[in-house]
Amino acid sequence: MDGLRERKKQQTRVALSWAAIRLVVERGLDAVRIEDIAEEAGVSLRTFRNYFPTKADAIAYRHLERSRQIADELRARPAGEPLWTAIREAVGARFALGADEGPGGGPGGGHGLPDPEWVAGVRLMVTEPALQGAMQKAAATAAQAFAEAVAARTGTDPGDLYPKLVAASVAAAVGVATEHWLRADPPVPMAPLLAEALDRLSSGLPEEEQ
């Protein structure tokens, strides 16, 4: 029963986070109330408050959840697989599962071309000053979860330099790929950007030939 209860709680968290992102992308942050998010997710305002203190926390949760899923994917990769191959596959798997999603959870990620209106909305959303604190907090928690997965795979301690450096580097690569995806004109798919960013990182970022 405890496992079922936790799964239902997790489903509610995810539903609220997706609802918050969809509404904010469509309307803008200031035009969305937490009452709107609760209604969109089909729950009460009290339920929203039980899960998230603010709409910013609800939005940031999507990033945290995906990062935790990537860490879980990394742990599940074959033991003999090289670390950076496993990382690329783990990251790619989570984005491929949402082939119709962008980084914000909407149309146009994966291998498909993004919806320009959705991309424009996500671009505005991620620059909202009111979201930055919640996003930074989520990013720190996500980095710790990924460092723990790297440590487990490499036989190191999560507090060691190496797993923390790998986690920070992967987060930076995903962040740069996402920024490029948001600003590309004409629009481009997300998956190839992620693959290229991680390939360059794993090869040591050699200088490009002029």
C-alpha positions in Angstrom: 0.0 0.0 0.0 2.8 2.4 0.8 4.3 1.9 -2.7 0.9 2.6 -4.3 0.4 5.7 -2.2 3.9 7.0 -3.2 3.2 6.4 -6.8 -0.1 8.3 -6.6 1.7 11.2 -4.9 4.3 11.2 -7.6 1.7 11.2 -10.3 0.1 14.2 -8.6 3.4 16.1 -8.4 4.0 15.5 -12.1 0.5 16.5 -13.1 0.8 19.7 -11.2 4.2 20.5 -12.7 3.0 19.9 -16.2 -0.1 21.9 -15.7 1.9 24.8 -14.3 4.3 24.7 -17.3 1.6 24.5 -19.9 -0.4 27.4 -18.4 2.7 29.7 -17.9 4.0 29.0 -21.4 0.5 29.9 -22.8 -0.3 32.9 -20.6 2.8 34.1 -19.0 3.8 33.7 -15.3 2.0 36.7 -13.9 -1.3 35.7 -15.6 -1.4 32.2 -13.9 -2.6 31.7 -10.4 -2.1 28.6 -8.3 -5.8 28.1 -8.4 -5.6 27.9 -12.2 -2.9 25.2 -12.0 -4.9 23.2 -9.5 -7.9 23.3 -11.7 -5.9 22.4 -14.8 -4.5 19.3 -13.0 -7.9 18.4 -11.7 -7.1 18.8 -8.0 -8.0 21.1 -5.2 -6.1 24.2 -4.2 -5.4 22.5 -0.9 -3.8 19.6 -2.7 -1.6 22.0 -4.7 -0.4 23.6 -1.4 0.3 20.1 0.0 2.8 19.5 -2.8 4.3 22.8 -3.7 4.7 26.1 -1.8 4.7 28.2 -5.0 4.0 28.0 -8.7 7.7 28.5 -9.3 8.4 25.3 -7.3 5.8 23.4 -9.4 7.5 24.5 -12.6 11.0 23.7 -11.4 9.9 20.2 -10.4 9.8 19.1 -14.0 13.5 19.7 -14.4 14.3 17.9 -11.1 12.1 14.9 -12.0 13.7 14.5 -15.4 17.2 14.8 -13.9 16.3 12.1 -11.4 15.0 9.9 -14.2 18.3 10.3 -16.1 20.2 9.3 -13.0 18.0 6.2 -12.7 18.6 5.4 -16.4 22.4 5.7 -15.8 22.3 3.3 -12.9 20.4 0.8 -15.1 22.8 0.9 -18.0 25.0 -2.3 -18.5 27.8 -2.5 -16.1 30.5 -2.9 -18.7 29.4 0.1 -20.8 31.9 3.0 -20.9 30.7 5.8 -18.6 30.2 8.5 -21.3 28.4 6.0 -23.6 26.1 5.2 -20.6 25.6 8.9 -19.9 24.7 9.7 -23.5 22.2 6.8 -23.7 20.7 7.8 -20.3 20.2 11.4 -21.3 18.9 10.5 -24.8 16.5 7.9 -23.4 14.7 10.4 -21.2 14.3 12.9 -23.9 13.4 10.3 -26.5 10.5 9.1 -24.2 9.1 12.6 -24.7 9.7 12.7 -28.4 6.8 15.3 -28.7 8.2 17.3 -25.8 10.6 20.2 -25.5 12.7 20.8 -22.4 9.7 22.5 -20.8 7.4 19.5 -21.4 5.6 20.6 -24.5 5.5 20.0 -28.2 8.6 19.7 -30.3 11.5 18.0 -28.5 13.0 14.6 -29.2 13.7 14.1 -32.9 10.8 16.2 -34.2 10.8 19.9 -35.0 9.6 22.1 -32.2 6.4 24.1 -32.3 7.5 27.8 -32.7 4.8 29.1 -30.4 5.7 26.7 -27.7 9.4 27.5 -28.0 8.7 31.2 -27.7 6.7 30.6 -24.6 9.3 28.4 -22.9 12.0 30.9 -23.8 10.1 33.6 -22.0 9.3 31.4 -19.1 12.9 30.3 -18.3 14.0 34.0 -18.2 11.4 34.9 -15.5 13.3 36.4 -12.5 10.7 34.9 -10.2 11.6 31.4 -11.3 15.3 31.6 -10.9 15.5 30.7 -7.2 13.4 27.6 -7.5 15.2 26.5 -10.7 18.6 26.9 -9.0 17.5 24.9 -6.0 16.1 22.1 -8.3 19.4 22.1 -10.3 21.4 21.7 -7.2 19.3 18.7 -6.0 19.5 17.2 -9.5 23.2 17.6 -9.7 23.6 15.7 -6.4 21.4 12.9 -7.6 23.4 12.6 -10.8 26.7 12.7 -9.0 25.5 9.8 -6.8 24.6 7.8 -9.9 28.1 8.5 -11.4 29.7 7.6 -8.1 27.8 4.3 -7.9 28.9 3.5 -11.5 32.6 4.4 -11.0 33.1 3.1 -7.5 33.8 6.6 -6.1 32.3 8.6 -3.3 29.5 11.0 -4.3 31.5 13.8 -2.5 34.6 13.2 -4.6 35.7 15.7 -7.2 35.2 13.3 -10.2 31.5 12.5 -9.9 30.6 16.0 -9.0 32.6 17.4 -11.9 30.9 14.9 -14.3 27.5 15.8 -13.0 28.2 19.6 -13.4 29.6 19.0 -16.9 26.6 17.0 -18.1 24.2 19.6 -16.6 26.1 22.3 -18.5 26.0 20.4 -21.8 22.2 19.8 -21.4 21.7 23.5 -20.5 23.7 24.7 -23.5 21.9 22.3 -25.9 18.5 23.6 -24.4 19.5 27.2 -24.9 20.5 26.5 -28.5 17.2 24.7 -29.1 15.2 27.6 -27.7 17.0 30.2 -29.9 17.6 28.2 -33.1 16.2 29.9 -36.3 15.0 27.9 -38.1 13.9 25.5 -35.4 15.9 22.3 -34.9 15.2 19.0 -33.0 16.4 18.7 -29.5 17.8 15.1 -29.6 20.7 15.8 -32.1 21.8 18.9 -30.1 22.0 16.8 -26.9 24.0 14.1 -28.7 26.4 16.6 -30.2 26.9 18.4 -26.9 27.6 15.2 -25.0 29.9 13.8 -27.7 32.0 17.0 -27.6 32.1 16.9 -23.9 33.2 13.3 -23.7 35.9 13.9 -26.3 37.5 16.6 -24.2 36.1 19.6 -26.1 38.9 19.7 -28.8 39.3 22.9 -30.7 37.4 23.1 -34.0 39.5 23.3 -37.1 39.4 26.7 -38.8 
